[in-house]
Amino acid sequence: MNFRNMEEFWAFYVNQHSKPATNRWHFTGILASILCLIYSLCFNWWCVFLVPLVGYGSAWYSHFFIEGNVPATFGHIPSGGLMLTGQMDKELKRLGERPS
């Protein structure tokens, strides 16, 4: 999927993350991945293999079962800042995208 500019991409990205539960699953996956990484560095380096599994697993779950879309994991790098700061709702309103 090609976008002509950042605004086109951003509208698509926000639409793909329009439901609050999706954002919670993404946040949970990021947090769990960070915790797995810390654990693997401190106690058991084999747990480092869980980092992407936990992170992507929760994100993919939310896309398939909550949003009903397909994650674009390798095609687009998401910006989690809005999710982490609670600004996603503001961006959804700005673009006129609200979950049903």
PEUR-V878926 format. One record per helix or strand. SS is the DSSP state (2 for helix, 1 for strand). FROM is the first residue (numbers start at 0). TO is the last residue. If there is no record, write none. Layout:
SS;FROM;TO, SS;FROM;TO
//
This chain:
2;5;15, 2;19;41, 2;44;66, 2;80;84, 2;87;94
//
